[in-house]
Amino acid sequence: MQYYNQNTLVYLNDEFVKADQAGVDLFGQSLHYGYGAFEGLRAYNTHNGTRIFKAEAHFERLRKSCEALRLPYTWDNRTLIEKTYELLESNNLRAAYIRPLVFSGSNMHLTSSDQANIMIAAWEWGPYLGQNLLRVNISSIERPNAKSFPIEAKASGQYINSILATSDAQRHGFDEALLLDQEGFVAQASSENIFIEKDFKIFTPPLENVFPGITRQTVINICKELGFDIIEKKLTIQDIYTADSAFLSGTAAEIIGIKQVDHVTYKEEWEHSIGASIQRKYKNLVLEQENYEVII
């Protein structure tokens, strides 16, 4: 797909510039080593106008990601949110996916950067994994080790792992991959958190080896609000195979049901699952047809 044209603007270091004229630092660590941090947000066309869902939480996570990577973060989040709304208006976008990226200055050494830049782009993008139920596989590629990398940070280079896992899954005829941690437990998908339903309860892996998704926390809050039991526990491959149903969550993918994992097809109809109820509730939240839930 095309993400920009000759009229598209991006926000780059305190000014709006044409996307095709922004330029790239060919000597930056972000390009050579993946030393950068990014976020993914969604703006929705609500009855209250264009609204970014959980903008404060996303930009705060961006700040924390930079802090974990020792990448300078000198920007005020409120200002960045204001500029993001300006960016949407300038590009005539009422609903969009938004991508802030903090990238380093010129430095070929393997040392923390003392300079950083920020870029914010936005484009129209439907649910990342589409609308249909997914076929996923258990990947042979593991989730990065929490002892060797700050996996709570949304770091650019870390997503090479995701690219490899997703590409391998698609080569084998699946839509997405589920990655195991170093102990052999199911951690998450390539860029989404995993939830399963079993005996009218919802289970999801604990934060030890998974990314702390903002949508993941929203799902947990929805479960509590709707009175569904939500349990964080380590999940085995057998837990995934024997679940009644399952779904993934993430800002780009939103909430999407799983039809099949490897050779196992879930028997429960998605429309009748707890996951489908959570999906409907989530859609109402982002469109502001219901009040926001409070993150605990």
N, C-alpha and C positions, 0 to 999 in steps of 0.2 A: 504494500500500500504506500501511497505518497503522504508523507507527514507534513510537508510544507510546499508552498509555491513561491513565486517571485514577490508576492505581497505579504507573506507571513512574517510577523514580528516575533522576536524572542526578547526576553529580559536578560541583559548581560551587564553585570557590574554597574548597576544604578542607571542604566539607560535602555531604551527600546531600540533594537536594531533589526535590520532585515535578516532573516534566518540564513539566506544564501550569501550574506556578506559578513557573518559573524567571525569567520576564520578559526583556525585551530593552531594551538601551540604545538609544533612538531617536536619540541624538546621537553614536554611536560611529562611528569611521572604518571599522570592519569592515562595518557595514551600508551606509554611504554610498559607500565607495570600494573595498570588497573587501580592506581592509588587515588581513589575518589569515593564520594558518597552521594547517594541520590535518594529521592523519594518518589512515590506515586500517589497522586490524589485524584479524586473525581469531583467535577462540578456537575450539578444536576439542574435541569430546567424545572423549577418548582412553581407552585402558585404564588410564592413569595419572590419570584424572580430567580436569577442564577445564584445558586448557593453551593459553596464548596463544603463537602462533608468532612467534618473533623479536621479543619485546616490547622487549628492550633496544635493538635496532637501530632500531626504529620510533620510540621516544621520543627516542633520540639524534638521529635525523634531524629530528624535530620541533624539538628545541633548535637544531639547525643552521639550519633554515629560519627560525626567529625571528631568529637571529643575522644571517642574510643580509638580512633585511627590517628590521633594527634595531628589532625588537619585543622588549620586555623578556621574559626567561624566567627566573623566579626559583624554579622548582620543582625538587625533587630527583626524578630519574627513578625511582629505586628506590621512593620513596614513591608516585609516580603509578602504577607497576605494581601495587603492593599495593592501592591504592585501586581500580584497575580490576578486580582479582579480587574485591574486596568488592562492587563494583557488579554484577558478573555474578551473584554469589551472592544479592544483595538482590533482583535481578529474576528469579531462578530460571532463569538462562540457562546452559546447558551448552555450547552452540555458538552463536556470535554474531559479528556484525560490530561493530567497536568504532571510534568516531569521537571522538578528542580534537580540540579546537578551541581555539586561542589567539586571543582577540579583544581589540581595543584598548578603552581607556576613552573617555570623552567628549572629542572634539576635532574641530572642523570645519576646522582648518587642514591644509594639505598638508605637514605636517612629521611626523617620526618621533614616535611616541607614547612617553610616559614611564610609561604605565600599561598593564597587560595583565591579562586574566582567562583562566582555563582552564575548559573544560567537557569532560566525557567522557560520551558516551552509548553505548548498546549495544542492538542489536536483532537478532532472527533474520532472516537474509538469505541466501538461496541464492546460488550463483555469479552475479555481476552480469550477465553476458551469457548466462546460461542454460547448458544442457547440450549443445545441438545445435551442429553445425558452423556457422560464421559465413559470411555474405555481406557483404563489405566493399567500399567504394569508395575511390578516390583523391580526397581532398577538394580543393576549390578554396581552402579556408581553410588558411593556413600555420601551422606551429608558431611560437610567439613567438621573436623574435630574441634570441639569447644575449647580444648586446651591449647590449640595451636593458632586460633584465630578468634577475634571477638564476633561470634556468630549473631550477637544481638544487634550488630551494626549492619546497616544496609549499604555494604561496601561494593563498589563496582566490580573489582576483580573477582569477588566471590561468586559472581553469577556465571563465570566460565563453567563452574560445576553444574549450574542449572541448564546451561546451553547443551552441555554434553549429555546430561540425563534426558532432557526433552527430545533432543535429536535422535538419540538411541531408541527411545520409546516410539517415536513416529516411524522410524525405519522398520520397526517390528509391527506396525499397523495399529498402534495405540495413540491416544490423544495426549496423554500426560504420564508422568512417571511419579512413583512413590519411592522416596529415598530412605534407606535405613541409617541408623547411627552406628557408631563403632561397636556397640554391644549387640547389634542385630535387631534392635527394636525399630519399628516404623517411626520415622521422625516427621516427615512432611512431604509435600509434593515439591516440584522444582522451585516454585515461587508462591505456593499457597499452603495454608494449614489444612490438616485433615481432621474430620470428625466422623465418628461412626455411631449408628444407633443399634442398640441391642436390648431387647426386653424393655422397651419404652424408656430407656435411658440413653443419654448422649455421652460419649467418651471422646477425649482428645489427649494427645501426648502432653506431658508437662513441659515447662519452658526450658528444661535443662539443655536439650539439644535441638530446639526448634526456634525459628524466628518469632519474636514477639509481635505478631500481626495485630494491627489496630482493628481489622475486621474480625480477627479471632476473638479479641476481647469484646467486641460488639456482639458476636454470637453468644458468648458466655453470658453477657448481660441480658440478652433476649431470652435465653433459656430460663434464667432466674425470674425474669418478669412474667413469663408465661407459665411458670411453675413446672418446667421440665427439669429432671435431675441431670446435672452436668458434672461429670467426674473426670478429673485429670489423672491419668495413669499411663504407664508405659504399655504400648500396644505391640503385640506380636503379629507376625504375618498371619498366623492362624486366627487372631482376633479380627483382622481385616476380612479374611475369607468367610468367616462364620457370622459376620454382622448381618443385621436385617436390612440395613441400608447405610449409605455413606455419602458425604459431600465434602467439597473443598471450599475454602473461603480466602478472599484476598481482595484488595482494592480494585485491581485490574479485572480479575475474574468475577468479582462480587461473590455470590453464593451459587454454586453449580453442583447438581447431583451427579453421582457416579452410578453407572449402569453395571459395569463389569470391572473386576480386578483379575488380571491374568486370565485363567480359565473359568473363574467363578462369576456367574451372573446373579445379581441380587433378585430375589423373588418378590420382595415387597414393591408394590407400585409406588413410584416416587411421589405422586400426587397425594398419597395417603400417609406419607412418612412425616416424622417430626421435622426432618430437614426441610421439607416443602413448606411447612408452617413457618419455620424460621426464615426461609427465603422470602416469603410474602411479607413478613414483619419487617425484614431488612429493607425491602423495596419501599415500604411505607415510610420508614425512617428517613431514607436518603431523599425521598421526594417531599419530605416534611408534611406528610399526610397524618403523621402522629408525632407526638413530642419526642425529642431526643431522650435516649436513656443516659444515665449518668455512669461514667467509667469509674469503677471502684478500684 
